[in-house]
Amino acid sequence: MTKVNGKHVNTVKEKQRIWRKLHLANDEYTHEVIAAKVILVFVGNNEILPILFNPLRRKIQQVSADGAYDTRAYHHVLKNQGITPSMPPRSNAGYWEEWHPRKEVVKVLKEDTLAEWKKYRGYHKLSIAETAMFRYKQLLSSKLTLRNYNAQVDQALAKMKAMNKVIKVDVPVCQQIN
């Protein structure tokens, strides 16, 4: 502390935290994380999709995501890769071009039949990614202890590999009993 104009002023500059976002892609059958990217908080969600899917050597058939991903850029990337989007629009969504497949979803939203649409389109598969994120935070901690950005990325990806190994050892199998 130093004194400036008769007032005590803290001269130690505190470091500002910079948040990271973790994006996951999961296999719907094995629940394994097949792709993960760590990005800075100011990078948009729709910007990460091509980066997340490019290294994959498998055909992605469907993507379930929440309304934050409902953007023209996101739909454009999915269309170019032949992937079926399964994301509800935001509650105040309007219609886009006449030909756009999103028109069906907005119509469903306006007719208040979104629950049926979610069931029909398999939107519930989003819960697999939500569960993976929960596992990551609960089992491995969501905190990154390293200070260097590249080291933080490596730390997060190492945690994903560890989580996949745990999943391979013992994932509960659910079956419906009649």
ZAROZA-106318 format. One line per 3 residues: number of its first residue (from 0); their letters; for each residue y, x, z of N, C-alpha, C, O. Coordinates in nm, 3 decimals. Each point is the difference from the previous one (the first is absolute). Example, Ala and Ser with C-alpha at 12.3 -4.5 7.8 and 13.67 -1.06 7.14 Angstrom:
# ZAROZA-106318
0	as	-0.569,1.319,0.780,0.119,-0.089,0.000,0.120,0.090,0.000,-0.002,0.104,0.066 ~ 0.107,-0.139,-0.138,0.119,0.082,0.006,0.109,-0.077,0.073,0.111,0.051,0.017;
# end
This chain:
# ZAROZA-106318
0	mtk	-0.118,0.084,0.000,0.118,-0.084,0.000,0.124,0.088,0.000,0.008,0.103,0.068 ~ 0.087,-0.146,-0.146,0.130,0.066,0.001,0.108,-0.105,0.024,-0.024,-0.120,-0.013 ~ 0.141,0.167,0.049,0.110,-0.090,0.029,0.098,0.003,-0.116,0.050,0.107,-0.037;
3	vng	-0.021,-0.224,-0.020,0.095,-0.012,-0.109,0.102,-0.106,0.042,-0.037,-0.114,0.029 ~ 0.164,0.151,-0.026,0.106,-0.092,0.041,-0.029,-0.067,0.134,0.027,-0.118,0.019 ~ -0.082,0.194,0.071,-0.027,-0.052,0.134,-0.125,-0.084,0.011,-0.030,-0.051,0.108;
6	khv	-0.045,0.035,-0.218,-0.123,-0.081,0.005,-0.120,0.089,-0.026,0.007,0.095,-0.078 ~ -0.117,-0.127,0.144,-0.123,0.075,-0.024,-0.064,-0.050,-0.129,-0.021,-0.120,-0.018 ~ -0.010,0.214,-0.070,-0.060,-0.034,-0.129,-0.130,0.078,-0.014,-0.005,0.119,0.027;
9	ntv	-0.098,-0.189,-0.070,-0.130,0.064,-0.021,0.005,0.077,-0.132,0.015,-0.059,-0.107 ~ -0.028,0.190,0.117,0.008,0.084,-0.121,-0.137,0.025,-0.062,-0.009,0.057,-0.109 ~ -0.096,-0.098,0.177,-0.134,0.018,-0.055,-0.023,-0.112,-0.101,0.000,-0.118,0.034;
12	kek	-0.020,0.158,-0.157,-0.022,-0.099,-0.106,-0.145,-0.044,0.002,-0.091,0.083,-0.013 ~ 0.070,-0.211,0.029,-0.137,-0.052,0.001,-0.047,-0.020,-0.143,0.076,-0.040,-0.088 ~ -0.202,0.069,0.066,-0.058,-0.021,-0.133,-0.027,-0.148,-0.020,-0.052,-0.068,0.087;
15	qri	0.089,0.022,-0.204,-0.026,-0.139,-0.033,-0.142,-0.013,-0.053,-0.047,0.084,-0.078 ~ -0.021,-0.189,0.121,-0.137,-0.022,-0.049,0.002,-0.050,-0.143,0.085,-0.081,-0.038 ~ -0.177,0.131,-0.039,-0.017,-0.049,-0.137,-0.136,-0.066,-0.006,-0.102,0.065,0.022;
18	wrk	0.101,-0.192,-0.051,-0.124,-0.076,0.000,-0.080,0.027,-0.126,0.056,0.030,-0.106 ~ -0.186,-0.042,0.118,-0.092,0.013,-0.112,-0.072,-0.134,-0.017,-0.021,-0.073,0.096 ~ -0.016,0.044,-0.220,-0.079,-0.120,-0.026,-0.135,0.044,-0.056,-0.008,0.091,-0.081;
21	lhl	-0.096,-0.157,0.127,-0.134,0.029,-0.047,-0.049,-0.118,-0.083,-0.004,-0.113,0.049 ~ -0.034,0.139,-0.173,-0.053,-0.103,-0.089,-0.149,0.027,-0.019,-0.042,0.114,-0.021 ~ -0.037,-0.221,0.028,-0.145,0.012,-0.011,-0.054,-0.087,-0.112,0.055,-0.107,-0.029;
24	and	-0.162,0.152,-0.032,-0.080,-0.082,-0.091,-0.142,0.006,0.053,-0.054,0.108,0.024 ~ -0.006,-0.225,-0.006,-0.134,-0.008,0.059,-0.100,-0.058,-0.098,0.034,-0.083,-0.084 ~ -0.158,0.128,0.098,-0.111,-0.060,-0.072,-0.039,-0.126,0.075,-0.026,0.005,0.121;
27	eyt	0.022,-0.117,-0.189,-0.026,-0.126,0.070,-0.143,-0.013,0.052,-0.026,-0.082,0.088 ~ -0.067,0.160,-0.140,-0.139,-0.011,0.044,-0.034,0.099,0.111,-0.064,-0.037,0.098 ~ 0.107,0.162,-0.114,-0.033,0.102,0.101,0.107,0.012,0.108,-0.025,0.059,0.105;
30	hev	0.143,-0.114,-0.131,0.116,0.007,0.090,0.057,0.140,0.012,0.088,0.023,0.082 ~ -0.136,0.070,-0.163,0.052,0.136,0.003,0.138,0.005,-0.065,0.032,-0.080,-0.088 ~ 0.048,0.173,0.134,0.130,0.026,-0.063,-0.028,0.085,-0.123,-0.051,0.111,0.011;
33	iaa	0.085,-0.163,-0.129,-0.027,0.072,-0.124,0.124,0.075,-0.050,-0.010,0.088,-0.085 ~ 0.125,-0.124,0.138,0.124,0.070,-0.033,0.099,-0.020,0.112,0.008,-0.107,0.060 ~ 0.068,0.210,-0.031,0.103,-0.008,0.104,0.115,0.091,-0.040,-0.020,0.110,-0.049;
36	kvi	0.140,-0.158,0.072,0.120,0.078,-0.028,0.097,-0.015,0.116,0.019,-0.109,0.053 ~ 0.040,0.220,-0.015,0.104,0.001,0.102,0.131,0.023,-0.073,0.014,0.095,-0.078 ~ 0.083,-0.183,0.103,0.130,0.013,-0.067,0.112,-0.013,0.101,-0.020,-0.044,0.113;
39	lvf	0.137,0.083,-0.156,0.119,-0.016,0.083,0.042,-0.146,0.000,-0.031,-0.075,-0.093 ~ 0.099,0.034,0.195,0.034,-0.140,0.021,0.091,-0.056,-0.109,-0.002,-0.121,-0.024 ~ 0.081,0.203,-0.042,0.093,-0.053,-0.100,-0.063,-0.017,-0.138,0.069,-0.042,-0.093;
42	vgn	-0.196,0.074,0.077,-0.070,-0.023,-0.127,-0.052,-0.144,0.001,-0.063,-0.043,0.096 ~ 0.090,-0.031,-0.202,-0.039,-0.140,-0.008,-0.150,-0.019,-0.012,-0.071,0.084,-0.055 ~ 0.024,-0.197,0.108,-0.144,-0.030,-0.004,-0.052,-0.006,-0.144,-0.111,0.046,-0.027;
45	nei	0.190,-0.101,-0.064,-0.049,-0.013,-0.137,-0.004,0.134,-0.073,-0.068,0.012,-0.102 ~ 0.139,0.089,0.151,-0.001,0.131,-0.063,-0.129,0.077,0.029,-0.035,0.091,-0.074 ~ -0.034,-0.126,0.180,-0.118,0.075,0.043,-0.127,-0.043,-0.074,-0.096,0.077,-0.006;
48	lpi	0.094,-0.197,-0.048,-0.123,-0.051,-0.062,-0.058,0.089,-0.108,-0.119,0.032,0.007 ~ 0.195,0.010,-0.107,-0.060,0.087,-0.102,-0.051,0.132,0.058,-0.104,0.051,-0.043 ~ 0.176,0.003,0.139,-0.039,0.126,0.063,-0.129,-0.019,0.080,-0.084,0.090,0.005;
51	lfn	0.068,-0.206,0.056,-0.117,-0.028,0.081,-0.126,-0.018,-0.086,-0.108,0.045,0.038 ~ 0.122,-0.110,-0.154,-0.116,-0.031,-0.083,-0.035,0.107,-0.103,-0.115,0.006,-0.043 ~ 0.209,0.077,0.003,-0.026,0.098,-0.107,-0.119,0.090,0.025,-0.080,0.020,-0.091;
54	plr	0.063,0.037,0.211,-0.113,0.093,0.016,-0.137,-0.068,0.012,-0.102,0.069,-0.001 ~ 0.099,-0.200,0.012,-0.129,-0.069,0.017,-0.082,0.003,-0.128,0.053,-0.016,-0.110 ~ -0.180,0.037,0.127,-0.091,0.004,-0.115,-0.084,-0.127,-0.007,-0.114,0.003,-0.044;
57	rki	0.171,-0.111,0.088,-0.071,-0.127,-0.004,0.092,-0.108,-0.052,0.122,0.012,0.006 ~ -0.182,-0.116,-0.056,0.076,-0.112,-0.054,0.039,-0.092,0.115,-0.086,-0.051,0.072 ~ 0.214,0.029,-0.056,0.051,-0.093,0.101,0.011,-0.136,-0.067,0.065,-0.013,-0.103;
60	qqv	-0.128,-0.088,0.161,0.002,-0.133,-0.059,0.109,-0.089,0.058,0.062,-0.079,-0.071 ~ -0.039,0.093,0.202,0.095,-0.088,0.066,0.075,0.077,0.108,-0.055,0.088,0.065 ~ 0.182,-0.124,-0.048,0.081,0.055,0.107,0.054,-0.116,0.082,0.065,-0.089,-0.053;
63	sad	-0.093,0.092,0.183,0.058,-0.098,0.092,0.110,0.070,0.077,-0.020,0.108,0.055 ~ 0.137,-0.170,-0.053,0.114,0.058,0.070,0.087,-0.113,0.052,-0.012,-0.115,-0.042 ~ 0.101,0.150,0.135,0.088,-0.104,0.053,0.123,-0.016,-0.089,0.013,0.070,-0.100;
66	gay	0.075,-0.162,0.136,0.115,-0.035,-0.083,0.097,0.113,-0.024,0.079,-0.007,-0.095 ~ -0.080,0.112,0.176,0.091,0.113,-0.020,-0.029,0.071,-0.132,0.088,0.066,-0.055 ~ -0.207,-0.079,0.004,-0.039,0.066,-0.124,0.024,-0.089,-0.123,-0.028,0.042,-0.112;
69	dtr	0.077,-0.159,0.132,0.022,-0.095,-0.110,0.129,0.036,-0.074,0.103,-0.064,0.019 ~ -0.112,0.166,-0.102,0.114,0.043,-0.080,-0.042,0.010,-0.146,-0.119,0.009,-0.032 ~ 0.217,-0.010,-0.056,-0.029,0.013,-0.143,-0.069,0.133,-0.031,-0.095,0.005,-0.078;
72	ayh	0.143,0.101,0.141,-0.059,0.133,-0.026,-0.147,0.003,0.044,-0.084,0.055,-0.071 ~ 0.055,-0.113,0.184,-0.137,-0.003,0.052,-0.090,-0.078,-0.094,-0.110,0.045,-0.034 ~ 0.156,-0.164,-0.008,-0.079,-0.081,-0.094,-0.019,0.073,-0.133,-0.107,-0.010,-0.061;
75	hvl	0.208,0.081,0.018,-0.008,0.074,-0.127,-0.109,0.108,0.007,-0.079,0.014,-0.093 ~ 0.076,0.060,0.202,-0.101,0.105,0.017,-0.140,-0.061,0.003,-0.091,0.052,-0.065 ~ 0.074,-0.160,0.138,-0.132,-0.065,0.008,-0.044,-0.052,-0.136,-0.116,0.015,-0.038;
78	knq	0.208,-0.075,-0.036,-0.033,-0.053,-0.133,-0.043,0.112,-0.093,-0.098,-0.014,-0.073 ~ 0.171,0.127,0.075,-0.033,0.113,-0.087,-0.136,0.060,0.031,-0.065,0.055,-0.089 ~ 0.021,-0.064,0.214,-0.130,0.055,0.037,-0.110,-0.106,0.000,-0.114,0.030,0.035;
81	git	0.145,-0.152,-0.075,-0.100,-0.106,-0.008,-0.049,-0.047,0.136,-0.116,-0.039,0.014 ~ 0.203,0.043,0.086,-0.036,-0.038,0.136,0.056,-0.138,0.030,0.115,-0.029,-0.031 ~ -0.197,-0.055,0.091,0.043,-0.134,0.038,0.078,0.006,0.131,-0.053,0.044,0.102;
84	psm	0.179,-0.089,-0.103,0.076,0.000,0.125,-0.034,-0.123,0.084,-0.018,-0.110,-0.052 ~ 0.009,0.132,0.180,-0.023,-0.111,0.092,0.099,0.017,0.115,-0.033,0.049,0.108 ~ 0.155,-0.092,-0.135,0.104,0.010,0.101,0.087,-0.123,-0.008,0.047,-0.038,-0.107;
87	ppr	-0.025,-0.025,0.221,0.086,-0.117,-0.002,0.146,0.043,-0.016,0.039,0.106,0.049 ~ 0.041,-0.186,-0.116,0.141,0.034,-0.011,0.072,-0.028,0.133,-0.054,-0.067,0.088 ~ 0.173,0.118,-0.076,0.080,-0.028,0.119,0.033,-0.148,0.005,-0.006,-0.069,-0.102;
90	sna	0.038,0.020,0.218,0.021,-0.144,0.018,0.114,-0.054,-0.086,-0.002,-0.119,-0.034 ~ 0.100,0.200,-0.001,0.112,-0.046,-0.081,-0.013,0.041,-0.147,0.100,0.007,-0.071 ~ -0.221,0.021,0.027,-0.024,0.052,-0.136,0.038,-0.103,-0.106,-0.016,-0.120,0.018;
93	gyw	0.066,0.172,-0.128,0.031,-0.083,-0.116,-0.090,0.041,-0.116,-0.073,0.098,0.007 ~ 0.081,-0.177,-0.113,-0.083,0.028,-0.118,0.058,0.117,-0.078,0.121,0.018,-0.007 ~ -0.211,0.062,-0.052,0.041,0.107,-0.089,-0.013,-0.052,-0.142,0.022,-0.118,-0.025;
96	eew	-0.057,0.204,-0.066,-0.015,-0.042,-0.139,-0.106,-0.109,-0.012,-0.090,-0.011,0.084 ~ 0.102,-0.068,-0.187,-0.092,-0.113,-0.023,-0.146,0.045,-0.008,-0.089,-0.069,0.049 ~ 0.065,0.183,-0.110,-0.136,0.047,-0.025,-0.062,0.074,0.117,-0.120,0.026,-0.001;
99	hpr	0.198,0.009,0.101,-0.048,0.089,0.107,-0.106,-0.069,0.087,0.018,-0.116,0.038 ~ -0.130,0.185,-0.007,-0.106,-0.059,0.082,0.045,-0.038,0.142,-0.063,-0.082,0.066 ~ 0.171,0.141,-0.021,0.052,-0.031,0.133,0.049,-0.144,0.008,0.012,-0.056,0.109;
102	kev	0.016,-0.003,-0.224,0.049,-0.138,-0.004,-0.098,-0.094,0.072,0.042,-0.092,0.071 ~ -0.171,0.115,-0.091,-0.103,-0.082,0.065,0.012,0.007,0.152,-0.012,-0.102,0.068 ~ 0.034,0.221,-0.016,0.007,0.019,0.145,0.125,-0.064,0.058,-0.005,-0.062,0.107;
105	vkv	0.117,0.075,-0.175,0.124,-0.062,0.047,-0.015,-0.152,-0.001,0.048,-0.069,0.090 ~ -0.114,0.017,-0.193,-0.024,-0.145,-0.008,-0.085,-0.046,0.119,0.029,-0.103,0.061 ~ -0.131,0.180,-0.029,-0.087,-0.031,0.114,0.081,0.003,0.130,-0.018,-0.085,0.087;
108	lke	0.107,0.181,-0.076,0.086,0.012,0.118,0.090,-0.123,0.013,0.013,-0.056,0.109 ~ 0.048,0.015,-0.218,0.091,-0.116,0.002,-0.076,-0.130,0.029,0.055,-0.092,0.060 ~ -0.182,0.084,-0.104,-0.082,-0.119,0.025,-0.066,0.001,0.137,-0.069,-0.095,0.037;
111	dtl	0.091,0.202,0.038,-0.054,0.014,0.136,-0.152,0.002,0.003,-0.062,-0.055,0.091 ~ 0.001,0.119,-0.191,-0.146,0.016,-0.003,-0.038,0.148,-0.001,-0.099,0.039,-0.061 ~ 0.178,0.041,0.128,-0.021,0.144,0.001,-0.131,0.039,0.070,-0.065,0.097,-0.040;
114	aew	0.026,-0.172,0.143,-0.123,0.031,0.073,-0.122,-0.009,-0.093,-0.089,0.085,0.005 ~ 0.085,-0.186,-0.090,-0.111,-0.014,-0.094,0.003,0.113,-0.103,-0.105,0.055,-0.036 ~ 0.225,-0.020,-0.010,0.013,0.110,-0.096,-0.051,0.131,0.059,-0.071,0.075,-0.067;
117	kky	0.106,-0.048,0.192,-0.043,0.123,0.065,-0.152,0.007,0.007,-0.059,0.105,-0.022 ~ -0.004,-0.218,0.052,-0.146,-0.004,0.007,-0.061,0.020,-0.139,-0.097,0.075,-0.015 ~ 0.153,-0.140,-0.083,-0.050,0.008,-0.137,0.015,0.141,-0.057,-0.091,0.049,-0.068;
120	rgy	0.204,0.018,0.094,0.028,0.131,-0.056,-0.055,0.117,0.082,0.012,0.115,-0.042 ~ -0.070,-0.142,0.157,-0.054,0.107,0.081,0.105,0.079,0.076,-0.019,0.117,0.030 ~ 0.129,-0.182,0.000,0.110,0.067,0.070,-0.043,0.051,0.137,0.057,0.096,0.051;
123	hkl	-0.157,-0.161,0.009,-0.047,0.040,0.133,-0.050,0.144,0.004,-0.014,0.057,0.108 ~ -0.014,0.003,-0.225,-0.047,0.139,-0.004,0.107,0.096,0.050,-0.030,0.116,0.030 ~ 0.153,-0.163,-0.022,0.107,0.082,0.056,-0.031,0.038,0.145,0.044,0.103,0.049;
126	sia	-0.120,-0.187,0.018,-0.033,0.027,0.140,-0.083,0.129,0.014,0.000,0.061,0.107 ~ -0.071,-0.020,-0.212,-0.076,0.125,0.005,0.096,0.118,0.017,-0.025,0.090,0.080 ~ 0.134,-0.092,-0.155,0.100,0.107,0.012,0.071,-0.008,0.135,0.028,0.103,0.062;
129	eta	-0.001,-0.224,-0.016,0.065,-0.017,0.130,-0.091,0.053,0.111,0.047,0.063,0.095 ~ -0.177,-0.087,-0.107,-0.097,0.050,0.098,-0.006,0.153,-0.005,-0.012,0.065,0.104 ~ 0.018,-0.009,-0.225,-0.001,0.146,-0.013,0.121,0.061,0.068,-0.011,0.103,0.067;
132	mfr	0.125,-0.165,-0.082,0.121,0.051,0.064,-0.012,-0.013,0.152,0.042,0.089,0.074 ~ -0.100,-0.199,-0.028,-0.022,-0.019,0.144,-0.093,0.109,0.054,0.026,0.058,0.105 ~ -0.136,-0.031,-0.179,-0.093,0.106,0.041,0.072,0.134,0.009,-0.016,0.075,0.096;
135	ykq	0.095,-0.047,-0.197,0.073,0.126,-0.004,0.089,0.015,0.124,0.000,0.105,0.065 ~ 0.074,-0.209,-0.034,0.092,0.007,0.113,-0.073,0.003,0.134,0.043,0.071,0.092 ~ -0.151,-0.145,-0.079,-0.070,-0.009,0.128,-0.092,0.120,0.025,-0.003,0.054,0.110;
138	lls	-0.072,-0.015,-0.211,-0.095,0.108,0.018,0.063,0.139,-0.007,-0.037,0.090,0.074 ~ 0.132,-0.076,-0.164,0.051,0.134,-0.030,0.147,0.020,0.034,0.052,0.110,-0.015 ~ 0.015,-0.212,0.061,0.142,0.004,0.034,0.086,0.005,-0.126,-0.030,0.072,-0.095;
141	skl	0.134,-0.149,0.096,0.089,-0.005,-0.116,0.106,0.110,0.005,0.078,0.014,-0.094 ~ -0.076,0.063,0.200,0.101,0.105,0.014,-0.044,0.126,-0.073,-0.116,0.040,0.005 ~ 0.212,0.021,-0.071,-0.022,0.127,-0.066,0.061,0.108,0.088,0.118,-0.006,0.034;
144	tlr	-0.196,0.105,0.002,0.046,0.101,0.094,0.063,0.121,-0.068,0.074,0.076,0.063 ~ -0.101,-0.057,-0.190,0.053,0.116,-0.071,0.142,-0.028,-0.049,0.035,-0.116,-0.024 ~ 0.045,0.218,0.008,0.140,-0.017,-0.036,0.027,0.011,-0.150,0.090,-0.066,-0.051;
147	nyn	-0.166,0.146,-0.019,0.017,0.020,-0.142,-0.056,-0.119,-0.077,-0.108,-0.049,0.031 ~ 0.184,0.001,-0.131,-0.043,-0.119,-0.074,-0.137,0.018,-0.065,-0.085,-0.088,0.012 ~ 0.064,0.200,-0.080,-0.130,0.023,-0.065,-0.113,0.006,0.102,-0.110,-0.049,-0.027;
150	aqv	0.137,0.107,0.142,-0.102,0.004,0.105,-0.027,-0.140,0.054,-0.114,-0.032,0.034 ~ 0.217,-0.051,-0.027,-0.019,-0.138,0.045,-0.087,-0.078,-0.099,-0.086,-0.078,0.040 ~ 0.109,0.100,-0.168,-0.082,-0.066,-0.102,-0.146,0.042,0.016,-0.090,-0.083,-0.002;
153	dqa	0.068,0.213,0.017,-0.136,0.051,0.019,-0.063,-0.057,0.126,-0.118,-0.033,0.001 ~ 0.196,0.021,0.106,-0.050,-0.053,0.126,-0.043,-0.147,-0.018,-0.106,-0.039,0.047 ~ 0.189,-0.040,-0.113,-0.033,-0.141,-0.022,-0.125,-0.014,-0.087,-0.086,-0.083,0.028;
156	lak	0.076,0.163,-0.134,-0.116,-0.008,-0.089,-0.127,0.049,0.070,-0.109,-0.052,-0.025 ~ 0.121,0.151,0.113,-0.116,0.046,0.077,-0.048,-0.112,0.093,-0.120,-0.018,0.020 ~ 0.214,-0.055,0.037,-0.037,-0.114,0.085,-0.074,-0.107,-0.081,-0.095,-0.061,0.049;
159	mka	0.139,0.040,-0.174,-0.068,-0.097,-0.087,-0.143,0.043,-0.028,-0.091,-0.083,0.003 ~ 0.071,0.211,-0.030,-0.136,0.050,-0.025,-0.088,-0.019,0.122,-0.116,-0.038,-0.011 ~ 0.172,0.066,0.128,-0.076,-0.019,0.125,-0.035,-0.147,0.018,-0.111,-0.034,0.040;
162	mnk	0.207,-0.054,-0.069,-0.025,-0.143,0.014,-0.109,-0.046,-0.097,-0.084,-0.081,0.037 ~ 0.085,0.131,-0.159,-0.105,-0.036,-0.097,-0.137,0.045,0.047,-0.098,-0.071,-0.021 ~ 0.090,0.186,0.086,-0.129,0.047,0.053,-0.050,-0.093,0.110,-0.119,-0.030,0.008;
165	vik	0.210,-0.015,0.076,-0.037,-0.094,0.108,-0.049,-0.132,-0.061,-0.097,-0.058,0.047 ~ 0.165,0.013,-0.151,-0.038,-0.126,-0.065,-0.140,0.012,-0.061,-0.078,-0.095,0.008 ~ 0.047,0.209,-0.068,-0.132,0.020,-0.061,-0.111,-0.002,0.105,-0.113,-0.042,-0.029;
168	vdv	0.144,0.086,0.148,-0.101,0.004,0.106,-0.036,-0.140,0.046,-0.117,-0.033,0.014 ~ 0.219,-0.050,0.010,-0.031,-0.131,0.058,0.109,-0.101,-0.029,0.101,-0.006,0.070 ~ -0.122,-0.074,-0.173,0.088,-0.113,-0.028,-0.081,-0.126,0.026,-0.109,-0.016,-0.055;
171	pvc	0.160,-0.074,0.137,-0.075,-0.123,0.026,-0.016,-0.082,-0.127,0.091,-0.010,-0.081 ~ -0.208,-0.048,0.066,-0.029,-0.085,-0.113,0.005,-0.145,0.048,-0.069,-0.038,0.094 ~ 0.152,-0.041,-0.160,0.013,-0.141,0.038,-0.077,-0.086,-0.098,0.010,0.019,-0.121;
174	qqi	-0.085,-0.112,0.173,-0.071,-0.096,-0.084,0.018,-0.139,0.059,0.002,-0.019,0.121 ~ 0.012,-0.076,-0.212,0.017,-0.137,0.043,-0.137,-0.058,0.038,-0.097,0.014,-0.074 ~ 0.093,-0.079,0.188,-0.124,-0.061,0.047,0.012,-0.150,-0.018,0.096,-0.062,0.047;
177	n	-0.192,0.005,-0.116,0.002,-0.145,-0.024,-0.088,-0.074,0.097,-0.010,-0.123,-0.007;
# end
